[in-house]
Amino acid sequence: MEVSATGDAARAVGTHLPTLVSDKVASRLSAQDATLWGADAQAEAEVRLGWTALHETSRSLLEPLARLRAELLAEGIDRVVLCGMGGSSLAPEVITGTHGAQLVVLDGTDPGQVRRALDGDLRSTVVVVSSKSGTTLETDSQRRTFEAAFTAAGIDAARRMVVVTDPGSPLQQQAAEAGYRAVFEADPTVGGRFSALSAFGLVPSALAGVDVEELLEEAAAVAPFFAEDSEANPALVLGAALGGTEPLRDKVVIVDAGSGLFHLGDWAEQLVAESTGKAGTGLLPVVAETGAPELDSPAPDVLPVLLTPLADEDDSDADEAAAATTEVTVSGTLGGTLLLWEHAVAVAGRLLGINPFDQPDVEAAKAATRTLLDETPGPPPPAFTDSGVEVRASKGLLTGASSVGEAVERLLAEIGEDGYLAVMAYLDREGRAADVLDDTRAGLAARTGRPVTFGWGPRFLHSTGQLHKGGPAVGVFLQITASPRAHVDIPGRDFDFTTLISAQAAGDARVLAELGRPVLRLHVTSPDALSWLAGLLGGPAPS
């Protein structure tokens, strides 16, 4: 495990490490001391620190997981579909991707994505339903849909359903009543974004063929170092670099520089955003590509974090050349790196003066979605339509605009010198839209000279959505929606997936607008319109 810091990040480490060591933050965190974040956070922390020991406590899962996988393979069942949101899906996606295992991750409500998961070979499919409560709207809808699909195909649905949930949850009770094949209880003292090494991360990964014992061994190998009250502790170094720069570099641009860890940035994005984005403060994670515009002469509020492979030898010349720049590099095994970031974010929360274990603003968008589903109102009329794109916006944003290009310019003009742009695409993240919008983030970052995030809805609502609403009020928001071409009903509900994703987009926009955030909503009505829009967004500003 290696963590290094240069420039302002190194100065933050030098400033804060002595105090972190003298306050015994590392050993107290590993001992699950709930007082580390102050009196206001103590009650929450007392029931949210089980993650520090998961590399040991999760070992009881290994034997039943191996037995279940063997049973499934003997029955010809080797296709694993995971229905889950946020921490329930992000960690398994990283784990299986890093190990080259096949896992179908269904973490959205776009009908095209749902239909693709349903169209796989159901005869060889087992579905893992992951939710702490089971009441998560997306996951419940996905579960209902797969149960009905199995039944329609003449397959015993209960024998194909595996559940990961907290003890005594509504989902556990439901699974028991329905006779689901297996129920794995997760540690209730672990929050979703800290659950990578819990049943939520291990069950789908193991069933997909990953040696999860190796993952736990990797974490166990470095856990003792994270518990040391030492200035060499890499978790303290990373935590100080993340939360201790002065002035705060609160736009954390995460770039994979050959780490070999599949989409680790997407997992770290949720961990950082939900843990720190509240009470008007927070660190904005920006998952970017190599050569991202944000890394060309980084702005004073940008902290570059590079995920690198473990080096065999030190390159002193390179270290000297980089000393004047501000940068953090992180490298390690997958299990060790997951545990590293969890410890570091908890340390950063202490430095930022926030409770890293709550997410007070996540519920707002969910409540707005439920209201819209109950009321089922039609969408408000667009302010205007241009080239197959319907344009809507928060109050006052479109003054004087009569084209999509002008509307986008009005939104971008709202970005302050310390602001950011969040692109929120409520589209099929695995379909054509992913290819069409591939260069949009980088293009807008180059155009604005400011950090730009890109999130697929509703997936990001369980990640950066907390920071959008609870963090610093410096973001502007570009929402892209479309009319889905696929149609998928949700059994037992009076709405389908098209209605659901539309309500989620509208609810998110409503909450942001009510908080005074500038929101531009662009609804494309055809595939050609999406291509045109992508060209407009990703290209240079009009002269």
Secondary structure, 3 states (H helix, E strand, C coil): CEEEEEHHHHHHHHHHHHHHHHCCHHHHHHCCCCCCCCHHHHHHHCCCCHHHHHHHHHHHHHHHHHHHHHHHHHCCCCEEEEECCCHHHHHHHHHHHHHCCCCEEECCCCHHHHHHHHCCCHHHEEEEEECCCCCCHHHHHHHHHHHHHHHHCCCCHHHHEEEEECCCCHHHHHHHHHCCCEEEECCCCCCHHHCCCCHHHHHHHHHCCCCHHHHHHHHHHHHHHHCCCCCCCHHHHHHHHHHCCCCCCCEEEEEECCCCCCCHHHHHHHHHHHHHCECCECCEEEEECCCCHHHCCCCCCEEEEEECCCCCCCCHHHHHHHCCCCEEEEECCHHHHHHHHHHHHHHHHHHHCCCCCCCCCHHHHHHHHHHHHHHCCCCCCCCEEECCEEEEECCCCCCCCCCHHHHHHHHHCCCCCCCEEEEEEECCCCCHHHHHCCCHHHHHHHHHCCCEEEEECCHHHHCCHHHHHHCCCCEEEEEEEECCCCCCCCCCCCCCHHHHHHHHHHHHHHHHHHCCCCEEEEEECCHHHHHHHHHHHHCCCCC
